[in-house]
Amino acid sequence: MKIKTEQIDRLVDRLMKAYQAKELIMLKAKEHEVRAKIKEIITRNFHEEEVIEEEARQMLASHAGQVKEMDHYKMFLLIKQKLAQKRGFIL
């Protein structure tokens, strides 16, 4: 899934505001450092998902002749799910 840096920034802002409003977090580091770490983790997560999606596309393409009668999108999702599960990645 492609996501823009601005979208990640907005997501980090919403997470921080929501967690602080509900007093779910107590910062032990400077807020900008916490925000940067959250952004790094989210960015890495989206990148990992993109890698899984690309591998699923390649697998689907290599078996395209064998799955003519099946819905390609459903097959893509199934392959993506299996790859993610195999890697311990939560979608």
C-alpha positions as CSV (number, residue, x, y, z in Angstrom):
1,M,0.0,0.0,0.0
2,K,1.4,3.3,-1.0
3,I,1.1,6.1,1.5
4,K,2.5,9.6,1.4
5,T,4.7,11.2,4.1
6,E,2.0,13.8,4.8
7,Q,-0.5,11.0,5.5
8,I,1.9,9.3,7.9
9,D,2.5,12.7,9.7
10,R,-1.3,13.2,10.1
11,L,-1.6,9.6,11.4
12,V,1.1,10.2,14.0
13,D,-0.5,13.5,15.0
14,R,-3.9,11.8,15.5
15,L,-2.3,8.9,17.5
16,M,-0.4,11.2,19.8
17,K,-3.4,13.5,20.4
18,A,-5.7,10.6,21.1
19,Y,-3.3,8.8,23.4
20,Q,-2.5,11.9,25.3
21,A,-6.1,12.9,25.6
22,K,-6.9,9.5,27.2
23,E,-3.8,9.6,29.2
24,L,-2.7,6.3,27.7
25,I,1.0,7.4,27.4
26,M,3.4,9.2,29.5
27,L,6.4,10.5,27.6
28,K,9.8,9.7,28.9
29,A,11.5,11.4,25.9
30,K,10.9,14.6,24.1
31,E,7.7,14.6,22.1
32,H,9.4,15.2,18.8
33,E,11.6,12.1,19.4
34,V,8.5,10.0,20.2
35,R,6.8,11.3,17.1
36,A,9.9,10.5,14.9
37,K,10.0,7.0,16.3
38,I,6.3,6.3,15.7
39,K,6.7,7.7,12.1
40,E,9.7,5.4,11.6
41,I,7.8,2.3,12.8
42,I,4.7,3.1,10.7
43,T,6.9,3.8,7.6
44,R,8.8,0.5,8.1
45,N,5.5,-1.4,8.5
46,F,4.0,0.0,5.2
47,H,7.3,-0.8,3.5
48,E,7.2,-4.4,4.7
49,E,3.6,-4.7,3.5
50,E,4.6,-3.3,0.0
51,V,7.3,-6.0,-0.2
52,I,4.8,-8.7,0.6
53,E,2.3,-7.3,-1.9
54,E,5.0,-7.3,-4.6
55,E,6.0,-10.9,-3.9
56,A,2.3,-11.8,-4.0
57,R,1.9,-10.1,-7.4
58,Q,5.0,-12.0,-8.7
59,M,3.7,-15.3,-7.5
60,L,0.3,-14.7,-9.0
61,A,1.8,-13.7,-12.3
62,S,4.0,-16.8,-12.4
63,H,0.9,-19.0,-11.9
64,A,-1.5,-17.0,-14.0
65,G,-1.9,-19.8,-16.5
66,Q,-3.0,-22.2,-13.8
67,V,-5.6,-19.9,-12.2
68,K,-7.5,-18.6,-15.2
69,E,-10.9,-19.4,-13.8
70,M,-10.3,-17.9,-10.3
71,D,-10.7,-14.3,-9.3
72,H,-7.2,-12.7,-9.5
73,Y,-7.9,-10.2,-6.7
74,K,-9.1,-12.9,-4.3
75,M,-6.1,-15.0,-5.2
76,F,-3.8,-12.0,-4.6
77,L,-5.3,-11.4,-1.2
78,L,-5.0,-15.1,-0.3
79,I,-1.3,-15.2,-1.3
80,K,-0.6,-11.9,0.5
81,Q,-2.3,-13.3,3.6
82,K,-0.3,-16.5,3.5
83,L,3.0,-14.7,2.9
84,A,2.3,-12.3,5.8
85,Q,1.4,-15.2,8.1
86,K,4.6,-17.0,7.1
87,R,6.6,-14.0,8.0
88,G,4.8,-13.2,11.2
89,F,3.5,-10.0,9.8
90,I,0.0,-8.8,10.9
91,L,-2.0,-7.2,8.1
